[in-house]
Amino acid sequence: MPEKILILDFGSQYTQLIARRVRELNVYCEIYPYNNVPALTADVKGVILSGSPCSVRDAEHPTINLDQYLGKLPVLGVCYGAQLIAHESKGEVTPSTIREYGRARLSELHNANRLMKELTPGSVVWMSHGDTIKEVPDNFEIIASTETVRVAAYKLRDQETYGIQFHPEVTHSDEGKTLLRNFVVHICECQQDWTSDQFVDATVADLKQQLDNDKVVLGLSGGVDSSVAAMLIHHAIGKNLFCIFVDNGLLRKDEFENVLDSYKHMGLNVKGVDAKAKFYEALAGLTDPEAKRKAIGRVFIEVFDEEAHKIEDVKWLAQGTIYPDVIESLSVKGPSATIKSHHNVGGLPDFMKLKVVEPLKTLFKDEVRLVGKTLHIDDAILGRHPFPGPGLAIRIMGDITPEKVNVLQQVDHIFISNLKKSGLYDDVWQAGAILTPLQSVGVMGDERTYENVVALRAVSSIDGMTADWSRLPYEFLADVSNEIINKVKGVNRVVYDISSKPPATIEWE
């Protein structure tokens, strides 16, 4: 295993961002909830304590036995993590007397300190806390301040333990990446050898040993995760991997044929299964989003299990589970509070009797794409926007019928095709259309119409945890709207969704 940094999660919304920034430095790291941390191993080079919505002043505040880390490994406490170290060391943490949220500037810096190396006075940092460290013990050295926060950063004089009151992981902190590099590379002395090439070599070797000559079945979706997982396993076991691509009748226009065609040159053993009728039957009359998700999941498992049984002696089910899914299932709040019914983690029914292999379970989405490039997977696959597992079923508000699917497929095709033709597709993280249950009055020619309203949705994001609506050009939206209304029978009004996540979600259901 590569050397790594442990990140202990106390419930902060930014914890995954810490991990992403560390990975961007080509250093491997793992996130664990503070109350479920594995024993230290020789490959752990340092520990980062995350922020938290809690206060160390609360009677039941989340805490750990810091003695197992302090003085033994480099430790960096971020926000709540810094307050926890100070509190447990008999420092004083009090409610902030002024609002300490948003941008601040470092007014005092001890650049001689290794954590502060190459940071500049006046550097913008992001604050997000309701408590402040008022006093620190004598063996604490204050190494950075702002105009309103005296203890913006500290170091314990006799050990490599640091605390910072701000969040270096967010892009609002101008030199946050420099600070994290100082900690991870210079203080923890990590080698920065966590690369996609290294991952591919190590993972293929591990898969060869794990799977040996066993047969593996994998459900392809045409998306990035399942495609990269398939190619990793294919490199390890070749034709012993059997891929199944199910047409659930909820794919994009012509997607079933196009996806199968895109896999032909990759050497994969892929079988396409037309199961549209079964899915439509199961969805008939269902309007509740969760009921639709469960029906789709149930039928998919039935179809997939039927196809898997046609392959003799299959022992493994491969899944494209990625690290955010794993983190959610091990959340501080517990899996029941966070995991969705359509996630890969924990969803295998007992009757399938297959062992699970998840070659991407340590990777974030952007890392999956980098591994895909290393495996020489076509950019047309790697660059595809994310598409929900339940497909168009959660982009059709209300019940599902083949007629509604056909309308939405046409609308979606016009939107996505125009994004590609206009050179805007790669500027958008995810885009799609929603068929609303609304009908509105319109005029076409000399006739009054009363037809469907469709909404277009396009967002920019890094990983889907947060997202902002894409500022597509007005001229582009006008052209797309005109084309949809002129070409798609049954639609007479197009609206554009300008909500961000949070408070909205990317999908409507």
C-alpha positions in Angstrom: 0.0 0.0 0.0 1.2 3.6 -0.7 2.0 5.9 2.2 -1.0 7.8 3.3 -2.5 10.6 5.3 -5.5 9.8 7.6 -8.3 12.4 7.7 -10.6 12.1 10.7 -14.1 13.4 9.9 -16.0 15.2 12.7 -18.9 16.0 10.4 -17.7 18.9 8.4 -19.2 19.7 5.0 -15.7 20.3 3.7 -14.0 17.0 4.7 -14.1 15.5 1.2 -12.5 18.7 -0.1 -9.6 18.2 2.3 -9.1 14.7 0.8 -9.4 16.0 -2.7 -6.8 18.7 -2.2 -4.4 16.2 -0.6 -4.9 13.8 -3.6 -4.2 16.7 -6.0 -0.7 16.8 -4.4 -0.3 13.2 -5.5 -0.5 11.9 -2.0 -2.9 9.2 -1.0 -5.3 9.8 1.9 -8.3 8.1 3.5 -11.3 9.6 5.4 -12.6 7.9 8.5 -15.4 9.1 10.9 -13.7 10.1 14.2 -15.6 7.3 16.0 -14.5 4.5 13.6 -10.8 5.0 13.0 -8.5 2.0 12.2 -5.4 1.2 14.2 -2.3 3.1 13.0 -0.1 1.3 10.5 3.4 2.0 9.4 2.2 3.6 6.1 0.4 6.5 7.9 2.6 9.6 7.6 0.3 12.1 9.2 -3.2 12.9 10.5 -5.6 15.8 9.7 -8.6 16.5 12.0 -11.5 18.0 10.1 -13.9 20.8 11.0 -17.4 20.1 12.5 -20.8 21.8 13.0 -20.4 21.0 16.7 -18.7 23.0 19.4 -16.0 21.7 21.8 -18.0 23.5 24.5 -20.9 21.1 24.1 -21.1 18.4 26.7 -21.4 15.7 24.1 -19.0 17.1 21.6 -17.2 14.6 19.3 -13.8 13.8 20.5 -11.0 11.2 20.2 -8.0 10.1 22.3 -5.5 12.6 21.0 -2.6 10.9 22.8 -2.5 8.2 20.2 -1.4 10.8 17.6 0.1 13.9 19.2 3.9 13.7 19.4 3.9 10.4 17.4 2.9 11.7 14.0 2.5 15.2 12.4 -1.1 16.4 13.1 -3.0 19.2 11.5 -6.3 20.4 13.1 -8.5 22.4 10.8 -11.1 24.7 12.5 -12.9 22.4 14.9 -9.9 20.1 14.8 -7.7 23.0 16.0 -10.2 23.9 18.7 -10.3 20.3 19.9 -6.5 20.1 20.3 -6.5 23.4 22.1 -9.4 22.5 24.3 -8.0 19.1 25.2 -4.6 20.8 26.0 -6.4 23.0 28.6 -6.6 26.1 26.3 -9.7 28.3 26.3 -12.3 28.1 23.5 -15.1 30.6 23.7 -18.0 31.8 21.5 -16.9 34.3 18.9 -17.7 37.8 19.9 -18.0 38.9 16.2 -19.1 37.1 13.1 -16.3 34.9 11.8 -17.6 33.6 8.6 -16.2 34.4 5.1 -13.0 35.9 3.9 -10.3 37.2 6.2 -6.7 38.2 5.7 -3.6 36.9 7.5 -2.1 40.0 9.1 0.7 38.3 10.9 2.7 35.3 9.6 5.6 33.4 11.0 7.2 32.4 7.7 10.0 30.7 9.5 7.5 28.1 10.6 7.3 25.2 8.0 3.5 25.3 7.8 3.5 28.9 6.9 6.4 28.7 4.4 5.8 30.7 1.2 2.5 32.2 2.5 2.2 35.9 2.0 1.0 38.6 4.5 -2.5 39.7 3.5 -3.3 36.3 2.1 -7.0 35.6 1.9 -8.3 32.7 4.0 -11.8 31.3 4.5 -13.3 31.4 8.1 -16.4 29.4 9.1 -16.8 29.0 12.8 -18.9 30.2 15.8 -16.2 29.6 18.4 -12.7 31.0 18.7 -9.5 30.0 20.5 -9.1 32.7 23.1 -6.1 31.4 25.0 -3.6 28.7 24.3 -1.3 26.9 26.8 2.3 28.0 27.2 3.7 25.3 24.9 1.6 26.6 22.0 3.2 29.1 19.6 0.9 31.4 17.6 2.1 31.4 14.0 -0.6 33.4 12.2 -3.3 35.9 13.1 -5.9 38.0 11.3 -7.2 41.4 12.4 -10.0 39.8 14.4 -8.7 36.3 15.1 -5.5 36.3 17.3 -5.0 32.5 17.1 -5.5 31.9 13.4 -2.8 29.2 13.5 -0.6 27.6 16.1 2.1 25.0 16.6 3.0 23.0 19.7 6.6 23.9 20.4 7.8 20.4 21.2 6.1 18.4 18.4 4.8 18.6 14.8 1.3 19.4 15.9 -0.5 22.3 14.2 -3.9 24.0 14.3 -5.5 26.4 11.9 -8.7 28.3 12.4 -9.4 28.7 8.7 -10.2 26.3 5.9 -7.3 25.8 3.4 -9.2 23.2 1.4 -11.7 25.7 -0.1 -10.8 27.7 -3.1 -11.6 30.9 -1.3 -8.4 30.4 0.7 -5.9 31.8 -1.9 -2.8 29.9 -0.6 -4.6 27.0 1.0 -3.0 24.5 -1.4 0.5 25.8 -0.4 -0.3 25.3 3.3 -1.5 21.8 2.7 1.6 21.1 0.6 3.8 22.3 3.4 2.1 20.0 5.8 1.8 16.9 3.6 5.0 17.1 1.7 7.5 19.0 3.9 6.3 18.1 7.4 4.9 14.6 6.8 7.5 13.9 4.1 5.1 12.2 1.8 6.7 11.2 -1.6 3.9 12.5 -3.9 3.9 9.2 -5.8 0.1 8.7 -5.8 -0.5 8.9 -9.6 -2.9 7.3 -12.1 -0.1 5.2 -13.6 0.8 3.9 -10.2 -2.8 3.2 -9.4 -3.4 1.2 -12.6 -0.3 -0.9 -12.1 -1.1 -1.7 -8.5 -4.8 -2.3 -9.1 -4.4 -4.6 -12.0 -1.8 -6.6 -10.1 -4.1 -6.9 -7.1 -7.1 -7.8 -9.3 -5.1 -10.6 -10.9 -4.3 -12.0 -7.5 -7.8 -11.5 -6.1 -9.8 -12.9 -9.1 -7.3 -15.5 -10.4 -9.2 -17.4 -13.1 -12.7 -16.7 -11.8 -15.5 -15.3 -13.9 -16.7 -11.7 -13.2 -20.0 -10.1 -14.3 -20.4 -6.3 -14.5 -23.3 -4.1 -15.3 -22.2 -1.4 -17.8 -24.0 1.9 -18.0 -21.9 3.7 -20.7 -20.8 6.1 -18.0 -17.3 6.9 -16.8 -17.2 4.8 -13.6 -18.5 1.5 -15.0 -16.3 1.9 -18.1 -13.1 2.5 -16.2 -13.9 -0.4 -13.7 -14.5 -2.7 -16.7 -11.2 -1.8 -18.4 -9.2 -2.3 -15.2 -10.7 -5.8 -14.7 -10.3 -6.5 -18.4 -6.6 -5.8 -18.1 -6.4 -8.2 -15.2 -8.5 -11.2 -16.4 -9.4 -10.6 -20.1 -12.3 -12.6 -21.4 -13.3 -13.8 -18.0 -15.1 -10.5 -17.6 -18.7 -10.5 -18.8 -20.3 -7.1 -19.2 -24.1 -6.6 -19.4 -25.7 -3.4 -20.7 -29.4 -3.3 -19.9 -31.8 -1.0 -21.9 -34.3 0.0 -19.3 -36.2 2.2 -21.7 -35.1 5.3 -19.7 -31.9 6.0 -21.5 -31.2 9.0 -23.7 -32.2 8.9 -27.4 -30.3 6.2 -29.3 -28.1 5.7 -26.3 -28.4 1.9 -26.2 -27.1 1.5 -29.7 -24.4 4.2 -29.4 -23.0 2.9 -26.1 -22.8 -0.7 -27.5 -21.0 0.7 -30.6 -18.5 2.7 -28.4 -17.4 -0.5 -26.7 -16.6 -2.4 -29.8 -13.0 -1.2 -30.2 -12.2 -1.7 -26.5 -12.0 -5.5 -26.6 -14.7 -5.9 -23.9 -17.1 -8.8 -23.8 -20.4 -6.9 -23.8 -24.0 -8.2 -24.2 -26.9 -5.8 -24.7 -30.3 -6.7 -23.2 -33.5 -5.0 -24.3 -35.7 -5.0 -21.1 -37.8 -1.9 -21.8 -41.1 -3.6 -21.5 -40.3 -5.1 -18.0 -39.3 -1.6 -16.7 -42.4 0.1 -18.1 -44.7 -2.5 -16.6 -43.1 -2.1 -13.2 -43.3 1.7 -13.4 -46.9 1.9 -14.5 -48.9 4.2 -12.3 -46.0 5.1 -10.0 -45.5 8.8 -9.2 -43.4 8.9 -6.0 -39.7 9.4 -6.9 -38.5 6.9 -4.3 -41.1 4.3 -5.4 -39.9 4.7 -9.0 -36.2 4.3 -7.9 -37.1 1.1 -6.0 -39.0 -0.3 -8.9 -36.2 0.3 -11.3 -33.6 -1.1 -8.9 -35.7 -4.3 -8.4 -36.3 -4.9 -12.1 -32.7 -4.2 -12.9 -31.5 -6.8 -10.4 -34.0 -9.3 -11.7 -32.9 -8.8 -15.3 -29.2 -8.7 -14.4 -29.5 -11.8 -12.3 -31.3 -13.7 -15.1 -28.5 -12.7 -17.5 -25.8 -13.6 -15.0 -27.2 -17.0 -14.6 -26.7 -17.7 -18.3 -23.0 -17.5 -17.7 -21.6 -20.6 -16.0 -19.7 -20.4 -12.8 -19.7 -16.7 -12.2 -18.3 -15.9 -8.8 -17.9 -12.1 -8.7 -20.0 -9.0 -9.3 -18.0 -6.0 -10.3 -19.3 -2.5 -9.4 -18.2 1.0 -10.3 -18.5 2.2 -6.7 -16.3 5.3 -6.1 -14.9 6.9 -2.9 -17.7 9.4 -2.2 -20.2 6.4 -2.0 -17.9 4.6 0.5 -17.5 7.8 2.6 -21.3 8.3 2.7 -21.8 4.7 3.8 -19.3 5.2 6.7 -20.6 8.7 7.5 -20.3 10.2 11.0 -24.1 10.2 10.9 -24.3 6.6 9.9 -25.2 5.0 6.6 -29.0 5.1 7.2 -28.9 8.9 7.3 -27.0 9.5 4.1 -26.9 6.6 1.6 -29.5 6.6 -1.1 -31.4 3.7 -2.3 -29.7 3.7 -5.7 -26.1 3.7 -4.5 -23.8 0.8 -5.3 -22.7 0.3 -1.6 -24.6 -2.3 0.3 -27.2 -3.1 -2.4 -26.4 -6.6 -3.4 -29.3 -9.0 -2.7 -28.5 -12.2 -0.9 -30.0 -14.4 -3.6 -27.3 -13.4 -6.1 -24.6 -15.3 -4.1 -21.8 -13.3 -5.7 -18.7 -11.8 -4.1 -18.3 -8.1 -4.9 -15.2 -6.4 -6.4 -15.0 -2.6 -6.5 -11.7 -1.5 -8.2 -12.5 2.2 -8.0 -13.7 2.4 -4.4 -10.7 4.6 -3.3 -11.1 7.2 -6.1 -12.9 10.5 -6.5 -14.6 11.2 -9.8 -11.8 13.3 -11.3 -9.3 10.6 -10.4 -11.5 8.0 -12.2 -11.2 10.1 -15.3 -7.4 10.3 -15.0 -7.2 6.5 -14.6 -9.4 6.3 -17.7 -6.9 8.4 -19.6 -4.1 6.2 -18.5 -6.1 3.2 -19.8 -6.6 5.0 -23.1 -10.4 5.0 -22.9 -12.0 7.2 -25.5 -12.6 10.9 -24.5 -16.2 10.5 -25.7 -16.8 8.1 -22.7 -14.5 9.9 -20.2 -16.0 13.3 -21.0 -19.6 12.2 -20.7 -21.8 14.1 -18.2 -23.0 12.1 -15.2 -26.4 10.5 -15.8 -28.6 9.3 -13.0 -28.9 5.6 -12.4 -32.8 5.6 -12.7 -32.3 7.5 -16.0 -35.1 9.6 -17.4 -37.6 8.2 -14.8 -36.5 10.9 -12.3 -36.6 13.6 -15.0 -40.2 12.9 -15.8 -42.4 14.3 -13.0 -45.2 12.0 -12.2 -46.0 8.6 -13.8 -43.8 7.1 -16.6 -45.2 6.1 -20.0 -43.3 5.3 -23.2 -44.9 8.4 -24.8 -43.5 10.7 -22.1 -40.1 9.0 -22.4 -40.2 9.6 -26.2 -41.0 13.3 -25.7 -38.2 13.8 -23.2 -35.7 11.9 -25.2 -36.3 14.3 -28.1 -36.0 17.4 -25.9 -32.9 16.1 -24.2 -31.3 15.2 -27.6 -31.8 18.7 -28.9 -30.3 20.3 -25.8 -27.3 18.0 -25.5 -26.6 18.1 -29.3 -26.6 21.9 -29.3 -24.3 22.0 -26.3 -21.8 19.9 -28.2 -22.2 21.8 -31.5 -21.8 25.2 -29.7 -18.6 24.0 -27.8 -20.4 24.4 -24.5 -20.7 20.7 -23.5 -17.3 20.5 -21.8 -17.9 23.7 -19.9 -20.9 22.1 -18.2 -20.6 19.4 -15.5 -24.1 18.0 -16.0 -27.0 18.9 -18.2 -30.4 17.5 -19.0 -34.1 18.2 -19.5 -37.1 17.7 -17.2 -40.6 16.9 -18.3 -42.8 18.8 -15.8 -46.4 17.8 -15.0 -47.5 21.3 -16.0 -49.3 22.3 -19.2 -49.6 25.9 -20.4 -51.5 27.9 -23.0 -49.6 28.7 -26.2 -50.2 29.8 -29.7 -48.9 27.9 -32.8 -50.0 29.4 -36.1 -53.5 30.6 -35.5 -54.4 27.9 -33.1 -54.4 27.9 -29.3 -52.4 25.1 -27.7 -52.4 23.6 -24.2 -49.2 21.5 -24.0 -46.3 20.5 -21.8 -43.7 22.6 -20.1 -40.1 21.3 -20.2 -37.3 22.7 -18.0 -33.6 22.7 -19.1 -31.0 22.2 -16.4 -27.2 22.7 -16.7 -24.8 23.1 -13.8 -21.1 23.6 -13.2 -19.5 21.6 -10.4 -16.3 19.6 -9.5 -17.9 16.6 -8.0 -21.6 17.2 -7.6 -21.4 17.9 -3.8 -22.2 21.5 -4.6 -23.2 23.0 -8.0 -24.0 26.3 -9.5 -26.3 26.9 -12.5 -24.4 27.4 -15.8 -24.6 30.8 -17.3 -25.4 29.6 -20.8 -25.6 32.4 -23.4 -29.1 33.8 -24.0 -28.8 33.4 -27.7 -28.0 29.7 -27.2 -31.0 29.2 -24.9 -33.3 31.0 -27.3 -32.2 28.8 -30.2 -32.6 25.6 -28.2 -36.0 26.7 -27.0 -37.2 27.5 -30.6 -35.9 24.1 -31.9 -37.6 22.2 -29.1 -40.9 23.9 -29.5 -40.8 23.6 -33.3 -39.7 19.9 -33.5 -41.1 18.2 -30.4 -44.8 17.6 -30.6 -46.5 18.2 -27.3 -44.2 20.9 -25.9 -45.1 24.6 -26.2 -43.0 26.1 -23.4 -39.3 25.9 -22.3 -37.9 27.2 -19.0 -34.4 27.3 -17.7 -33.6 26.3 -14.1 -31.3 28.8 -12.3 -31.2 27.2 -8.9 -27.9 26.2 -7.3 -27.1 23.2 -5.0 -27.7 23.9 -2.2 -30.5 24.6 -1.6 -31.8 22.8 -4.7 -30.4 19.5 -5.9 -29.1 18.8 -9.4 -31.9 16.4 -10.3 -35.5 17.4 -9.7 -36.5 14.1 -8.1 
